[in-house]
Amino acid sequence: MSDSDQPGDTMRERAGRSAWLLYLLLDANRWVVAGILSAVLFLSLVAAGVAHPVPTQTLVTTGDPIETLFQALVTGIITAVTLVLTLSQLVLSQELGAAGDQRDRMAGAMEFRDDVADVLGTAISPAEPSAFLRSLVRATGEQARDIDDRLDHDALDAELTELLSTYLDSITGNADAVTEQLDGANFGEFDVLKAALNYNYSWKLYAGRRITESYADQLPDDLTTRLDRLNRTLELFGPAREHFKTLYFQWELSNLSRTLLYISIPALAVTISSLLFLNPADFAGVTLGVADSLYLVAAAVTISMLPFTLLLAYILRIVTVTKRTLSIGPFILRETDRSVDVDWD
């Protein structure tokens, strides 16, 4: 299992996309992304108007294109608000249930926390999400170091020793980096989920299980026990990450719903005002070689589309994270070097 056999630890390394695109999809403030999308829309409308062979003033004053456009936008904004209410109900429905259902959820949560406390060797597990994940990640690093310190290079086969050393080094290096990223991160911000996504536990769990199964006859009982404990800790990180990912999605959808309801009022005001009062014929001037009426119509459309561009900005992050976390456990959906399977079979 060489370095080329395993996927990168961080999501950036595994994504295979340019850094700026991944930053735009995940890290950038959603208002900034919405602003970029709005700017692209505004400039596209202006460019299309300038490039059209028919003068802009003639285009916007012939027939009733403005009235038709803003009638459609009014309908679209109202539909978007209805969608927001549906999303809010969807998020709320996850928290509703009978007393028995809520008790089962509580029992499951407490059982999971007890399991985590057992592998951490503490009485209770941390309550704050970033501290909870940080404790699990740090535990895997400490367990990997402990195993590495106990390796008897003379008693083990050289190939197995090298394989274990490479595997354990990948865990400790990744764990140290993610632990540092989680330090001080607050739930509700993307930093917590981003750090969790940078811990490539799926591959580590897969590789650890393959080692214990393929070299069971060569590994001492003490080393096998410690590797099993490490695998158990990695197994607990999976549902923990998925749980906090679900909570983050609910948090984001709640924020999105509230924000869309806020901006739908000014968007509707601009759209209805344009429908009732905007007459492009009243703006016959030219600025920088572009008709003022084109600037005005493009700006009104851009503001009217703010609910959509903001919705798109939030959904881009959610679907990107969802795509990167479709599986849970030792399933590798990305293309990787399979030579390690051949070597172990």
C-alpha positions in Angstrom: 0.0 0.0 0.0 2.1 2.9 -1.3 1.1 6.5 -1.2 -0.1 6.2 -4.8 -2.5 3.4 -3.8 -4.7 5.5 -1.6 -6.8 8.5 -2.3 -5.9 11.9 -0.9 -6.8 12.6 2.7 -8.4 16.1 2.2 -11.5 16.6 0.1 -9.6 19.0 -2.1 -7.1 16.2 -3.0 -9.9 13.8 -3.7 -12.2 16.1 -5.6 -10.1 16.4 -8.8 -11.3 20.0 -9.3 -9.6 23.3 -9.4 -9.1 25.0 -6.0 -11.0 28.1 -6.9 -14.1 26.1 -8.1 -14.1 24.0 -4.9 -13.8 27.2 -2.8 -16.7 28.7 -4.7 -18.8 25.6 -4.2 -18.1 25.0 -0.5 -16.0 27.6 1.4 -17.2 31.0 0.1 -19.9 32.9 1.9 -23.2 32.2 0.3 -24.1 35.8 -0.1 -20.8 36.3 -2.0 -21.7 33.4 -4.3 -25.2 34.8 -4.8 -23.6 38.2 -5.6 -21.3 36.6 -8.2 -24.2 34.8 -9.8 -26.2 38.0 -9.8 -23.3 39.9 -11.4 -23.0 37.3 -14.1 -26.7 37.5 -14.8 -26.6 41.3 -15.0 -23.6 41.4 -17.3 -25.0 38.7 -19.5 -28.2 40.7 -20.0 -26.3 43.8 -20.8 -23.9 42.0 -23.2 -26.9 40.3 -24.9 -28.6 43.7 -25.4 -25.4 45.3 -26.7 -24.7 42.4 -29.1 -28.2 42.3 -30.5 -28.3 44.0 -34.0 -31.6 45.8 -33.1 -31.1 48.8 -30.9 -32.0 48.2 -27.2 -34.5 51.0 -27.1 -36.4 49.5 -30.0 -36.3 46.0 -28.4 -37.7 47.0 -25.1 -40.4 49.4 -26.4 -41.8 47.2 -29.3 -44.7 45.1 -28.1 -44.9 44.3 -24.3 -41.7 42.4 -23.5 -41.2 44.1 -20.1 -44.8 43.4 -19.0 -44.5 39.7 -20.0 -41.1 39.3 -18.3 -42.1 40.8 -15.0 -45.5 39.0 -14.9 -43.5 35.8 -15.1 -41.1 36.9 -12.4 -43.9 37.7 -10.0 -45.2 34.2 -10.5 -41.7 32.8 -10.0 -41.1 34.6 -6.8 -44.4 33.5 -5.3 -43.6 30.0 -6.3 -40.2 30.3 -4.7 -41.8 31.5 -1.4 -44.1 28.5 -1.6 -41.1 26.2 -2.0 -39.5 27.8 1.0 -42.5 27.0 3.1 -42.3 23.4 1.9 -38.6 23.2 2.8 -39.4 24.6 6.3 -42.1 22.0 6.8 -39.7 19.3 5.7 -37.0 20.4 8.2 -39.6 20.7 10.9 -41.1 17.3 10.2 -37.7 15.7 11.2 -38.2 17.1 14.7 -41.8 16.1 15.2 -42.9 12.7 16.5 -44.7 10.8 19.2 -43.2 10.5 22.7 -42.2 6.9 22.0 -40.4 7.9 18.8 -38.6 10.7 20.6 -37.6 8.4 23.4 -36.2 5.9 20.9 -34.2 8.7 19.3 -32.9 9.7 22.8 -32.0 6.1 23.7 -30.1 5.7 20.4 -28.2 8.9 20.9 -27.2 8.0 24.4 -26.1 4.6 23.4 -24.0 6.0 20.7 -22.4 8.5 23.1 -21.7 5.7 25.5 -20.0 3.7 22.8 -17.8 6.8 21.9 -17.0 7.3 25.6 -15.8 3.7 25.8 -13.3 4.0 22.9 -12.2 7.4 24.2 -11.6 6.0 27.6 -13.6 8.7 29.3 -16.7 8.8 31.5 -18.7 10.8 29.0 -18.2 12.0 25.5 -18.0 15.7 24.6 -21.3 17.5 23.9 -20.2 20.1 21.4 -20.1 18.8 17.8 -16.6 20.0 17.0 -15.2 18.8 20.3 -17.0 15.4 19.8 -15.5 14.9 16.3 -12.1 16.2 17.4 -12.0 13.7 20.2 -12.8 10.8 17.9 -10.2 12.0 15.3 -7.5 12.6 18.0 -8.3 9.1 19.4 -7.5 7.5 16.1 -4.2 9.4 15.9 -3.2 8.4 19.4 -4.2 4.7 18.9 -2.2 4.7 15.6 0.9 6.1 17.4 0.5 3.6 20.2 0.4 0.7 17.6 3.4 2.1 15.7 5.4 2.4 19.0 4.7 -1.2 19.8 5.7 -2.6 16.4 8.4 -5.3 16.7 10.3 -4.9 13.5 12.4 -8.0 14.2 9.4 -10.3 14.8 7.3 -9.1 11.9 7.8 -9.6 8.2 9.5 -6.7 6.6 6.7 -6.3 4.0 4.0 -6.3 6.8 6.0 -3.8 8.9 6.3 -1.4 6.0 2.6 -1.8 5.2 1.6 -1.1 8.8 4.0 1.8 9.1 2.6 3.4 6.0 -1.0 2.8 7.1 -0.4 4.2 10.6 1.5 7.2 9.3 -1.4 8.1 7.1 -3.8 8.0 10.0 -1.6 10.1 12.4 -0.8 12.7 9.7 -4.5 13.1 8.7 -5.7 13.0 12.3 -3.3 15.8 13.4 -4.3 18.0 10.5 -8.1 17.5 11.1 -7.8 17.9 14.9 -6.2 21.3 14.3 -8.9 22.3 11.8 -11.6 21.4 14.3 -10.0 23.3 17.2 -12.2 26.4 17.8 -14.7 25.6 15.0 -18.3 26.4 15.8 -21.3 24.3 14.7 -23.5 26.2 12.2 -20.4 27.3 10.3 -19.1 25.1 7.4 -15.7 24.8 9.1 -16.9 21.9 11.3 -18.3 19.8 8.4 -15.3 20.8 6.1 -12.8 19.5 8.6 -14.8 16.3 9.0 -14.8 15.8 5.2 -11.1 16.2 5.2 -10.7 13.0 7.4 -10.6 10.1 4.9 -11.9 7.5 7.4 -13.5 5.3 4.7 -10.2 4.3 3.1 -8.5 4.0 6.5 -11.3 1.7 7.8 -11.1 -0.4 4.6 -7.3 -0.7 4.7 -7.3 -1.5 8.4 -9.8 -4.3 8.0 -7.9 -5.7 5.0 -4.7 -5.8 7.1 -6.2 -7.6 10.0 -7.9 -10.1 7.8 -5.0 -10.7 5.4 -2.3 -11.0 8.0 -4.2 -12.5 10.8 -1.8 -15.4 11.1 1.2 -13.1 11.3 -0.1 -10.4 13.7 0.4 -10.9 17.5 -2.8 -11.1 19.5 -2.0 -7.8 21.3 -1.4 -6.0 18.0 -4.6 -7.5 16.5 -6.6 -6.3 19.5 -5.2 -2.7 19.1 -5.9 -2.7 15.4 -9.5 -3.9 16.1 -9.9 -1.0 18.6 -8.6 1.5 16.0 -11.1 0.1 13.4 -13.9 0.4 16.0 -13.0 4.1 16.5 -13.0 4.7 12.8 -16.4 3.0 12.5 -17.8 5.4 15.1 -16.5 8.4 13.2 -18.7 7.5 10.2 -22.2 7.8 11.8 -20.9 10.8 13.9 -20.0 12.7 10.7 -23.3 11.7 9.0 -25.3 12.8 12.0 -23.6 16.2 12.2 -23.9 16.5 8.4 -27.6 16.0 8.7 -27.9 18.6 11.5 -25.9 21.0 9.4 -28.2 20.5 6.4 -31.2 21.2 8.6 -29.4 24.3 10.0 -28.6 25.6 6.5 -32.1 24.9 5.1 -33.6 26.8 8.1 -31.3 29.7 7.4 -32.1 29.6 3.7 -35.8 29.5 4.4 -35.7 32.6 6.6 -33.4 34.5 4.3 -35.5 33.8 1.2 -38.6 35.0 3.1 -36.8 38.2 3.9 -35.5 39.0 0.4 -38.7 37.9 -1.3 -40.4 41.2 -0.2 -37.9 43.6 -1.8 -37.7 41.3 -4.9 -41.5 41.4 -5.2 -41.5 45.1 -4.7 -39.1 45.7 -7.5 -40.9 43.3 -9.8 -44.3 44.7 -9.2 -43.0 48.3 -9.4 -41.4 47.5 -12.7 -44.6 45.9 -14.0 -46.7 48.9 -13.0 -44.4 51.9 -13.4 -41.4 51.0 -15.6 -41.6 52.5 -19.1 -38.3 52.1 -21.0 -39.3 54.9 -23.3 -38.7 57.3 -20.5 -35.0 56.4 -20.3 -33.6 57.3 -23.7 -30.1 58.3 -22.5 -26.9 56.4 -23.1 -24.1 55.7 -20.6 -20.8 54.3 -21.7 -22.3 53.5 -25.0 -25.1 51.4 -23.5 -28.7 52.5 -23.4 -29.9 53.5 -19.9 -33.1 51.5 -20.4 -31.0 48.3 -20.8 -29.1 49.0 -17.5 -32.4 49.6 -15.8 -34.1 46.5 -17.1 -31.1 44.3 -16.4 -30.8 45.7 -12.8 -34.6 45.1 -12.1 -34.4 41.5 -13.4 -31.2 40.9 -11.4 -32.9 42.1 -8.1 -36.0 40.1 -8.9 -33.9 37.0 -9.4 -32.2 37.3 -6.0 -34.4 34.6 -4.3 -33.3 32.2 -7.1 -29.6 33.1 -7.1 -29.5 32.8 -3.3 -31.3 29.5 -3.4 -28.8 28.3 -6.0 -25.9 29.4 -3.9 -27.0 27.3 -0.9 -28.0 24.3 -2.9 -24.7 24.2 -4.7 -22.9 23.6 -1.3 -25.5 21.1 -0.1 -25.4 19.0 -3.3 -21.6 19.1 -3.4 -21.3 17.9 0.1 -23.9 15.2 -0.5 -22.0 13.9 -3.6 -18.8 13.7 -1.6 -20.5 11.7 1.2 -22.9 9.4 -0.6 -21.5 6.3 1.2 -20.9 5.5 4.8 -18.2 3.1 6.0 -15.6 1.3 3.9 -17.1 2.0 0.5 -14.8 3.9 -1.9 -16.9 5.5 -4.7 -14.0 7.4 -6.2 -11.6 5.9 -8.7 -8.5 4.6 -6.9 -5.6 2.4 -7.6 -6.8 -1.2 -7.0 -3.3 -2.7 -7.0 -3.5 -2.9 -3.3 -6.3 -5.5 -3.6 -4.2 -7.6 -6.0 -1.3 -7.5 -3.6 -3.5 -8.6 -0.6 -5.4 -11.4 -2.4 
